[in-house]
Amino acid sequence: MSNQKIIVVTDSTAYIPQEAMGDLNIPVIPLWLIWGDERFRDGVDINPPDFYRRLQGAKTFPTTSQPSAGEFTEFFRQASDGAEGIVGIFISSKLSGTVPNAQAARAQLTDLNIQVVDSLGTSMSLGFIALAAARAAAAGKSMDEVVATAEQVRDTVHILFTVGTLDYLHRGGRIGGAKRLMGTMLNIKPLLHLEDGRVEPLAQVRTKRKAVTQMLEIAEERLGGKPVAEVAVLDVNVPDEGDALAEQAKKRLGVSVIHRTGVSPVIGAHLGPGTVGIALYPE
């Protein structure tokens, strides 16, 4: 049984690296990856290396799905573990039906004190919100204080990325405002971000190198002169490009520690191989 008053939980798309998690306890509910007749729990039944190997030779492409309300009911019961309350922080409701299903489960569990927070993010923009909230919970903060911490980071976190191709976002229906770039994509690399929970275009450049340079310029602008609290660099099956971006980010943003991570298979299915990105928020 946990002796912590408030438990923070999240979903598999946060894909928080273990070194960032440290001693924090953040239970994770997996989303689903559906490939033909097969169903895989994100990050449980299939990991990124297996996923990308399979994707290379695939004739059919996977789809994704959120956990059901029933799965959430079971998850919340297990996670509560004697705690006074649960704060669930999940992938943007503009990208997934995860939040509505969590809210449906919450409505059924009248004996548990549950708050559901729409992160308006995913990957490490979700991860940083969950980490900050979990630290507040571990420090003994109240339910309201933990939720306020989550909302504060949500309002200041940024995630910027460039994809190898827009095809995956388009096929998965998560392309948002970047749809207007389709058809203009010959030799153009889009720089994208999450804005109000949706994928939106920031710029179009000729090369990925220029996209990365501009990504760091915009990241620096968004810090507004404030020191950065935390930075994560992510990649989708291009670790060398991710490492190069991390080195540039260290110099440009003046940080010594950068969390290096990939993305979960569910997010990889929507972004596609060749994606690199950065998530950060100011102190």
SVG drawing of the C-alpha trace seen along z (x, -y; Angstrom):
<svg xmlns="http://www.w3.org/2000/svg" viewBox="-21 -37 48 48">
<polyline fill="none" stroke="black" stroke-width="0.4" points="0.0,0.0 1.2,-3.5 1.8,-6.0 1.5,-8.8 -1.7,-10.9 -2.0,-11.7 -1.0,-9.3 -0.3,-10.8 -1.0,-8.5 -0.5,-8.9 -0.7,-7.0 1.9,-5.2 2.3,-8.0 4.2,-10.1 7.1,-7.6 9.0,-9.1 12.7,-7.8 13.6,-6.0 16.4,-8.4 13.9,-11.2 11.4,-9.2 14.0,-8.5 12.3,-7.3 8.9,-8.7 6.0,-6.3 3.7,-7.1 1.5,-4.2 0.9,-4.1 -2.1,-2.9 -1.3,-1.7 -3.0,-2.8 -3.6,-0.2 -1.8,0.5 -4.0,2.4 -2.4,4.2 -4.9,6.2 -6.3,8.8 -3.6,8.2 -3.9,5.9 -0.8,4.7 -0.7,2.8 1.6,-0.2 5.0,0.3 3.9,3.6 3.3,6.1 5.4,4.2 8.4,2.0 9.9,-0.6 12.6,1.6 10.1,4.4 7.6,1.9 9.9,0.2 11.3,3.5 7.7,4.6 6.7,1.2 9.6,1.4 8.1,4.5 4.5,3.8 1.8,4.0 -0.8,2.8 -0.3,-0.1 -1.4,0.0 -4.1,-2.1 -4.3,-3.1 -7.0,-3.2 -7.5,-4.6 -8.0,-2.5 -11.7,-1.7 -13.7,-3.2 -13.7,0.4 -9.9,0.6 -9.7,-2.8 -12.0,-1.7 -9.7,1.3 -6.6,-0.9 -7.8,-3.6 -8.8,-1.0 -5.4,0.6 -3.5,-2.7 -5.5,-4.2 -3.7,-1.7 -5.1,-3.4 -4.2,-6.9 -6.6,-9.8 -6.8,-10.8 -5.6,-10.2 -4.6,-12.8 -4.8,-11.4 -2.9,-13.3 -3.4,-12.1 -2.7,-12.7 -4.5,-15.7 -8.2,-15.2 -7.7,-16.7 -5.5,-13.7 -7.1,-10.8 -10.3,-9.7 -8.3,-8.8 -9.4,-11.8 -13.2,-11.2 -12.8,-7.5 -10.9,-8.4 -13.7,-10.9 -16.3,-8.2 -14.5,-5.8 -14.2,-8.6 -18.0,-9.2 -18.5,-5.5 -16.0,-5.4 -17.9,-7.5 -16.0,-6.1 -12.6,-7.3 -11.4,-10.9 -10.1,-11.3 -9.2,-14.4 -8.6,-14.1 -6.3,-16.6 -6.2,-17.1 -2.5,-17.7 -3.1,-19.1 0.1,-17.3 1.8,-14.0 5.3,-12.5 7.5,-14.5 5.2,-17.6 2.8,-15.2 5.8,-13.6 7.0,-16.8 3.5,-17.7 3.2,-14.2 6.7,-14.5 6.1,-17.9 2.7,-16.8 4.3,-13.6 7.1,-15.6 4.4,-17.8 2.5,-14.7 5.7,-13.1 6.3,-16.3 3.0,-15.9 1.0,-18.5 -2.8,-18.4 -5.0,-17.3 -5.7,-20.9 -2.0,-21.8 -1.0,-18.8 -3.6,-19.7 -2.5,-23.4 1.1,-22.2 0.1,-20.1 -1.9,-23.0 1.0,-25.5 3.4,-23.3 0.8,-22.5 0.5,-26.2 4.2,-26.8 5.5,-23.5 6.4,-23.5 7.0,-20.6 8.4,-21.3 9.2,-18.6 9.9,-17.9 8.8,-14.7 10.4,-12.7 7.0,-12.8 3.5,-14.0 2.0,-10.8 1.8,-9.2 0.0,-12.1 -2.3,-12.3 -3.1,-8.6 -3.8,-8.6 -6.1,-11.6 -3.9,-13.6 -2.6,-16.2 -4.6,-19.1 -3.7,-22.5 -0.6,-20.9 -3.0,-19.5 -2.6,-22.6 1.0,-21.6 0.0,-18.4 0.6,-18.7 3.3,-21.3 5.7,-18.8 8.2,-18.2 11.6,-18.7 10.0,-20.7 10.5,-19.8 7.7,-21.1 8.4,-22.4 5.4,-21.5 4.3,-22.0 1.4,-21.3 -0.9,-24.3 -3.9,-24.0 -3.5,-20.2 -3.5,-20.0 -0.6,-19.5 -0.1,-22.9 2.6,-24.1 5.2,-26.6 7.4,-26.8 8.4,-25.2 12.1,-24.9 14.1,-23.1 16.2,-20.7 15.9,-18.9 19.1,-20.7 17.3,-24.0 14.2,-22.7 16.4,-21.7 18.1,-25.1 14.8,-26.9 13.4,-24.6 16.1,-25.7 15.7,-29.4 12.0,-29.1 12.6,-27.1 15.0,-29.9 12.4,-32.5 9.7,-30.7 11.8,-30.6 11.5,-34.4 14.9,-34.9 14.0,-32.6 16.2,-29.7 15.0,-26.4 13.6,-24.0 13.8,-20.8 14.5,-19.7 13.9,-16.5 15.0,-15.6 13.1,-12.8 13.5,-10.9 11.6,-8.3 14.1,-5.6 16.8,-8.1 18.9,-8.1 22.0,-9.8 19.8,-12.7 18.4,-12.9 21.8,-12.9 23.0,-15.7 19.9,-17.8 20.6,-17.2 24.2,-18.4 23.1,-21.5 20.3,-22.2 22.9,-22.0 25.0,-24.7 22.1,-26.9 20.0,-26.7 22.9,-26.6 21.8,-23.3 24.0,-20.5 21.3,-17.8 18.9,-16.8 16.6,-13.8 17.0,-11.6 14.1,-9.5 12.2,-8.0 8.4,-7.8 6.0,-5.0 4.9,-2.8 1.4,-4.5 3.0,-7.9 5.5,-6.4 2.6,-5.2 1.3,-8.7 4.7,-10.5 6.6,-8.0 10.3,-7.2 12.6,-10.2 11.0,-12.5 13.1,-14.5 11.8,-17.0 12.3,-18.9 10.1,-19.5 10.9,-22.1 9.5,-24.5 10.9,-27.6 11.5,-27.8"/>
</svg>
